[in-house]
Amino acid sequence: MLSVKRMTPFYTSKEDFRLRLVFAYQYFSILKGQEVFQFVPIEGKEIVINMKSLQVENLGEVFVFQRGSRFIRLPLYQLLLISDLHLHLSGVLEGIFHLAPELSEPQAREIEQLIGELELENRLRMIDYALENNDKALFTELTEGMRTPNVQTE
């Protein structure tokens, strides 16, 4: 798994109901193991969030990170799946627009359940992707820690 070390938008803009977070050098970095990879705006450089649904819209955007002569290219959907990026996005959103609405306990539980279901669906899609592309390393990473349902046999 990857973790986000630093994620500070260089520039933000709100257009209608979309929020654009634009990143530049030294404003976004990830940790892979003990190594820090810095964002380089070679391909993708922005995250677009729908403010009505709070969903990321440009999941196909490819982000590139560099350490020395090594590069990591990750589509945004994969970065969201295998890192803690969503936690950093939540923090950025709360900091920019103070989006922490007061929710009742049943609403909060329902939202947490929905998020859990979406994360599981995304993980299962990525497992399918790993199988289709014969990517054993990604498959192993995605299936570690997953529990299989208890099936009783007679």
PASEBA-1860 file (N, C-alpha, C; in nm, 3 decimals):
! residues 154
1> MLSVKRMT> 0.083/-0.118/0.000/0.000/0.000/0.000/0.088/0.125/0.000 ~ 0.036/0.225/-0.062/0.101/0.356/-0.065/0.036/0.446/0.039 ~ 0.107/0.546/0.081/0.045/0.647/0.166/0.086/0.784/0.115 ~ -0.004/0.877/0.132/0.022/1.014/0.088/0.099/1.084/0.199 ~ 0.213/1.140/0.163/0.293/1.212/0.262/0.249/1.358/0.269 ~ 0.231/1.417/0.152/0.190/1.557/0.147/0.096/1.576/0.030 ~ -0.011/1.652/0.054/-0.104/1.682/-0.054/-0.164/1.820/-0.027 ~ -0.104/1.919/-0.089/-0.152/2.056/-0.077/-0.177/2.108/-0.218
9> PFYTSKED> -0.302/2.141/-0.248/-0.328/2.194/-0.383/-0.251/2.324/-0.406 ~ -0.191/2.334/-0.523/-0.122/2.457/-0.563/-0.225/2.565/-0.594 ~ -0.338/2.520/-0.649/-0.443/2.612/-0.692/-0.577/2.541/-0.681 ~ -0.678/2.611/-0.635/-0.813/2.554/-0.632/-0.909/2.651/-0.701 ~ -1.010/2.595/-0.766/-1.113/2.680/-0.825/-1.246/2.608/-0.818 ~ -1.350/2.685/-0.801/-1.484/2.628/-0.797/-1.560/2.681/-0.917 ~ -1.606/2.589/-1.001/-1.682/2.625/-1.120/-1.816/2.553/-1.110 ~ -1.924/2.628/-1.101/-2.057/2.571/-1.081/-2.054/2.481/-0.957
17> FRLRLVFA> -2.073/2.353/-0.977/-2.074/2.259/-0.864/-1.949/2.169/-0.866 ~ -1.847/2.210/-0.938/-1.723/2.132/-0.943/-1.609/2.208/-0.875 ~ -1.529/2.134/-0.803/-1.411/2.189/-0.739/-1.290/2.128/-0.807 ~ -1.200/2.213/-0.856/-1.076/2.167/-0.920/-0.961/2.191/-0.824 ~ -0.887/2.084/-0.796/-0.766/2.092/-0.715/-0.649/2.067/-0.809 ~ -0.565/2.168/-0.828/-0.452/2.158/-0.921/-0.324/2.144/-0.838 ~ -0.240/2.048/-0.878/-0.117/2.020/-0.805/0.005/2.053/-0.889 ~ 0.114/2.088/-0.821/0.240/2.122/-0.887/0.353/2.051/-0.812
25> YQYFSILK> 0.475/2.069/-0.861/0.592/2.011/-0.796/0.592/2.044/-0.648 ~ 0.640/1.954/-0.567/0.662/1.971/-0.423/0.534/1.991/-0.342 ~ 0.417/1.982/-0.404/0.293/2.000/-0.330/0.221/1.866/-0.308 ~ 0.276/1.760/-0.365/0.210/1.630/-0.358/0.320/1.525/-0.358 ~ 0.322/1.440/-0.257/0.422/1.333/-0.253/0.360/1.209/-0.188 ~ 0.414/1.093/-0.224/0.365/0.966/-0.169/0.482/0.887/-0.112 ~ 0.450/0.799/-0.020/0.549/0.708/0.038/0.521/0.568/-0.014 ~ 0.623/0.505/-0.068/0.615/0.365/-0.108/0.725/0.295/-0.029
33> GQEVFQFV> 0.683/0.217/0.069/0.781/0.161/0.162/0.838/0.275/0.244 ~ 0.967/0.294/0.239/1.032/0.405/0.309/1.077/0.515/0.214 ~ 1.042/0.502/0.085/1.088/0.597/-0.015/0.980/0.700/-0.047 ~ 1.023/0.825/-0.060/0.932/0.934/-0.094/0.942/0.961/-0.244 ~ 0.828/0.959/-0.311/0.819/0.990/-0.453/0.746/1.123/-0.466 ~ 0.804/1.216/-0.541/0.747/1.349/-0.560/0.661/1.353/-0.686 ~ 0.551/1.422/-0.677/0.463/1.440/-0.791/0.532/1.523/-0.898 ~ 0.517/1.481/-1.024/0.564/1.560/-1.137/0.447/1.574/-1.235
41> PIEGKEIV> 0.414/1.696/-1.275/0.297/1.718/-1.361/0.324/1.686/-1.508 ~ 0.363/1.562/-1.536/0.390/1.521/-1.673/0.259/1.492/-1.745 ~ 0.169/1.421/-1.679/0.041/1.386/-1.739/-0.070/1.459/-1.665 ~ -0.134/1.393/-1.570/-0.243/1.456/-1.495/-0.189/1.548/-1.388 ~ -0.266/1.651/-1.358/-0.222/1.742/-1.252/-0.338/1.797/-1.171 ~ -0.460/1.746/-1.194/-0.572/1.798/-1.118/-0.670/1.689/-1.079 ~ -0.740/1.717/-0.970/-0.849/1.631/-0.924/-0.975/1.717/-0.929 ~ -1.079/1.663/-0.995/-1.205/1.734/-1.009/-1.308/1.663/-0.921
49> INMKSLQV> -1.368/1.740/-0.830/-1.465/1.683/-0.737/-1.602/1.745/-0.761 ~ -1.703/1.660/-0.775/-1.841/1.706/-0.787/-1.887/1.741/-0.646 ~ -1.919/1.867/-0.621/-1.954/1.913/-0.487/-2.094/1.869/-0.444 ~ -2.178/1.830/-0.539/-2.311/1.780/-0.503/-2.302/1.639/-0.448 ~ -2.227/1.555/-0.517/-2.218/1.414/-0.476/-2.091/1.384/-0.396 ~ -1.997/1.480/-0.393/-1.866/1.464/-0.330/-1.790/1.344/-0.389 ~ -1.805/1.324/-0.519/-1.736/1.217/-0.590/-1.628/1.276/-0.680 ~ -1.519/1.203/-0.694/-1.412/1.243/-0.785/-1.459/1.210/-0.927
57> ENLGEVFV> -1.450/1.307/-1.018/-1.503/1.290/-1.153/-1.399/1.242/-1.254 ~ -1.274/1.275/-1.236/-1.172/1.242/-1.336/-1.085/1.124/-1.290 ~ -1.150/1.011/-1.269/-1.081/0.893/-1.216/-0.976/0.837/-1.311 ~ -0.986/0.868/-1.440/-0.889/0.818/-1.537/-0.762/0.900/-1.547 ~ -0.758/1.015/-1.482/-0.640/1.102/-1.484/-0.519/1.027/-1.429 ~ -0.406/1.034/-1.499/-0.286/0.959/-1.458/-0.189/1.055/-1.388 ~ -0.153/1.019/-1.266/-0.057/1.098/-1.188/0.078/1.027/-1.192 ~ 0.183/1.106/-1.205/0.319/1.051/-1.214/0.399/1.102/-1.094
65> FQRGSRFI> 0.470/1.010/-1.030/0.556/1.043/-0.916/0.697/0.996/-0.948 ~ 0.796/1.072/-0.901/0.935/1.044/-0.936/1.023/1.041/-0.813 ~ 1.118/0.949/-0.817/1.228/0.945/-0.720/1.352/0.911/-0.799 ~ 1.438/1.008/-0.815/1.558/0.987/-0.897/1.519/0.957/-1.040 ~ 1.563/0.843/-1.090/1.531/0.807/-1.228/1.412/0.711/-1.236 ~ 1.349/0.683/-1.122/1.235/0.591/-1.119/1.104/0.670/-1.116 ~ 1.007/0.618/-1.190/0.876/0.683/-1.199/0.767/0.584/-1.160 ~ 0.662/0.636/-1.101/0.542/0.557/-1.074/0.427/0.631/-1.142
73> RLPLYQLL> 0.357/0.559/-1.233/0.241/0.616/-1.302/0.116/0.548/-1.245 ~ 0.025/0.628/-1.191/-0.095/0.571/-1.131/-0.219/0.647/-1.178 ~ -0.317/0.575/-1.232/-0.445/0.640/-1.258/-0.507/0.681/-1.124 ~ -0.583/0.787/-1.125/-0.641/0.839/-1.001/-0.727/0.735/-0.930 ~ -0.803/0.655/-1.006/-0.887/0.554/-0.940/-0.802/0.454/-0.864 ~ -0.686/0.418/-0.918/-0.599/0.322/-0.850/-0.533/0.387/-0.730 ~ -0.494/0.513/-0.743/-0.434/0.585/-0.632/-0.533/0.595/-0.516 ~ -0.661/0.619/-0.548/-0.764/0.623/-0.443/-0.781/0.486/-0.377
81> LISDLHLH> -0.766/0.381/-0.456/-0.789/0.246/-0.406/-0.676/0.195/-0.318 ~ -0.552/0.221/-0.356/-0.439/0.159/-0.286/-0.363/0.255/-0.195 ~ -0.421/0.371/-0.168/-0.356/0.465/-0.077/-0.460/0.527/0.015 ~ -0.414/0.617/0.100/-0.505/0.688/0.190/-0.541/0.826/0.134 ~ -0.542/0.837/0.003/-0.570/0.965/-0.062/-0.706/1.022/-0.022 ~ -0.806/0.937/-0.008/-0.940/0.986/0.026/-0.941/1.059/0.161 ~ -0.856/1.017/0.255/-0.848/1.088/0.383/-0.792/1.228/0.365 ~ -0.693/1.241/0.280/-0.633/1.371/0.254/-0.730/1.461/0.177
89> LSGVLEGI> -0.805/1.402/0.084/-0.906/1.481/0.011/-1.012/1.534/0.107 ~ -1.055/1.451/0.200/-1.154/1.495/0.299/-1.100/1.613/0.379 ~ -0.975/1.602/0.419/-0.913/1.712/0.495/-0.904/1.839/0.415 ~ -0.868/1.827/0.287/-0.859/1.945/0.200/-0.997/2.007/0.184 ~ -1.098/1.925/0.161/-1.234/1.977/0.143/-1.284/2.047/0.268 ~ -1.260/1.987/0.383/-1.304/2.050/0.507/-1.230/2.181/0.531 ~ -1.102/2.183/0.497/-1.024/2.305/0.516/-1.065/2.417/0.422 ~ -1.104/2.382/0.300/-1.139/2.484/0.202/-1.282/2.536/0.221
97> FHLAPELS> -1.374/2.444/0.237/-1.515/2.483/0.239/-1.587/2.449/0.368 ~ -1.514/2.401/0.467/-1.576/2.364/0.594/-1.698/2.277/0.570 ~ -1.675/2.164/0.503/-1.784/2.076/0.461/-1.820/1.971/0.565 ~ -1.814/2.002/0.689/-1.847/1.903/0.791/-1.990/1.930/0.839 ~ -2.089/1.885/0.762/-2.226/1.911/0.803/-2.262/1.828/0.926 ~ -2.353/1.880/1.004/-2.400/1.807/1.121/-2.493/1.696/1.073 ~ -2.459/1.574/1.106/-2.539/1.459/1.066/-2.594/1.390/1.189 ~ -2.713/1.336/1.172/-2.767/1.255/1.281/-2.692/1.123/1.282
105> EPQAREIE> -2.700/1.052/1.393/-2.628/0.925/1.403/-2.673/0.824/1.299 ~ -2.805/0.809/1.271/-2.844/0.715/1.165/-2.789/0.755/1.028 ~ -2.786/0.887/0.999/-2.731/0.932/0.871/-2.583/0.899/0.863 ~ -2.510/0.923/0.972/-2.366/0.895/0.973/-2.340/0.747/0.953 ~ -2.419/0.660/1.018/-2.403/0.515/1.001/-2.432/0.474/0.857 ~ -2.538/0.531/0.800/-2.574/0.498/0.662/-2.464/0.540/0.566 ~ -2.408/0.658/0.587/-2.299/0.707/0.502/-2.176/0.618/0.516 ~ -2.142/0.581/0.639/-2.027/0.493/0.660/-2.048/0.358/0.592
113> QLIGELEL> -2.170/0.305/0.600/-2.200/0.177/0.536/-2.188/0.190/0.385 ~ -2.241/0.298/0.329/-2.233/0.321/0.185/-2.089/0.333/0.138 ~ -2.008/0.406/0.213/-1.867/0.422/0.179/-1.797/0.286/0.183 ~ -1.826/0.206/0.284/-1.767/0.073/0.294/-1.804/-0.014/0.175 ~ -1.932/-0.007/0.133/-1.977/-0.085/0.018/-1.907/-0.039/-0.110 ~ -1.893/0.093/-0.127/-1.825/0.146/-0.246/-1.678/0.106/-0.248 ~ -1.613/0.112/-0.132/-1.473/0.072/-0.126/-1.456/-0.075/-0.160 ~ -1.548/-0.160/-0.111/-1.541/-0.302/-0.143/-1.563/-0.326/-0.292
121> ENRLRMID> -1.662/-0.256/-0.352/-1.686/-0.269/-0.495/-1.563/-0.228/-0.575 ~ -1.500/-0.117/-0.536/-1.379/-0.072/-0.605/-1.267/-0.175/-0.592 ~ -1.250/-0.231/-0.472/-1.146/-0.331/-0.450/-1.173/-0.453/-0.539 ~ -1.299/-0.498/-0.546/-1.333/-0.614/-0.629/-1.307/-0.585/-0.776 ~ -1.338/-0.462/-0.821/-1.309/-0.425/-0.961/-1.159/-0.428/-0.988 ~ -1.081/-0.378/-0.892/-0.936/-0.378/-0.909/-0.880/-0.521/-0.908 ~ -0.941/-0.610/-0.829/-0.899/-0.751/-0.830/-0.927/-0.810/-0.968 ~ -1.045/-0.781/-1.024/-1.077/-0.827/-1.159/-0.975/-0.773/-1.260
129> YALENNDK> -0.940/-0.646/-1.244/-0.841/-0.583/-1.333/-0.707/-0.655/-1.322 ~ -0.665/-0.685/-1.198/-0.537/-0.755/-1.177/-0.541/-0.894/-1.241 ~ -0.654/-0.963/-1.228/-0.667/-1.096/-1.289/-0.663/-1.089/-1.441 ~ -0.735/-0.991/-1.496/-0.738/-0.976/-1.642/-0.600/-0.947/-1.699 ~ -0.519/-0.871/-1.624/-0.388/-0.832/-1.672/-0.276/-0.920/-1.617 ~ -0.316/-1.028/-1.549/-0.219/-1.123/-1.496/-0.116/-1.055/-1.407 ~ -0.162/-0.958/-1.326/-0.075/-0.882/-1.236/-0.081/-0.944/-1.097 ~ 0.007/-1.040/-1.073/0.005/-1.115/-0.948/0.035/-1.025/-0.828
137> ALFTELTE> 0.127/-0.932/-0.842/0.163/-0.844/-0.731/0.044/-0.759/-0.687 ~ -0.026/-0.700/-0.783/-0.143/-0.618/-0.750/-0.253/-0.705/-0.690 ~ -0.273/-0.824/-0.746/-0.374/-0.915/-0.694/-0.344/-0.950/-0.549 ~ -0.220/-0.984/-0.520/-0.181/-1.020/-0.384/-0.201/-0.902/-0.289 ~ -0.161/-0.783/-0.332/-0.176/-0.664/-0.249/-0.323/-0.636/-0.218 ~ -0.409/-0.653/-0.318/-0.551/-0.623/-0.300/-0.624/-0.728/-0.218 ~ -0.578/-0.851/-0.223/-0.648/-0.957/-0.151/-0.594/-0.982/-0.011 ~ -0.481/-0.923/0.023/-0.428/-0.938/0.159/-0.527/-0.877/0.257
145> GMRTPNVQ> -0.556/-0.949/0.361/-0.644/-0.897/0.465/-0.792/-0.911/0.436 ~ -0.827/-0.951/0.315/-0.970/-0.971/0.285/-1.013/-1.103/0.345 ~ -1.127/-1.102/0.410/-1.179/-1.226/0.467/-1.280/-1.284/0.370 ~ -1.280/-1.414/0.362/-1.380/-1.480/0.279/-1.502/-1.507/0.364 ~ -1.621/-1.504/0.305/-1.740/-1.529/0.385/-1.741/-1.671/0.439 ~ -1.798/-1.687/0.556/-1.808/-1.820/0.616/-1.912/-1.901/0.541 ~ -1.870/-2.010/0.486/-1.960/-2.097/0.413/-1.968/-2.228/0.490 ~ -2.088/-2.265/0.528/-2.105/-2.388/0.602/-2.141/-2.498/0.506
153> TE> -2.077/-2.610/0.521/-2.109/-2.726/0.440/-2.175/-2.830/0.526 ~ -2.259/-2.909/0.465/-2.330/-3.013/0.542/-2.256/-3.143/0.538
END
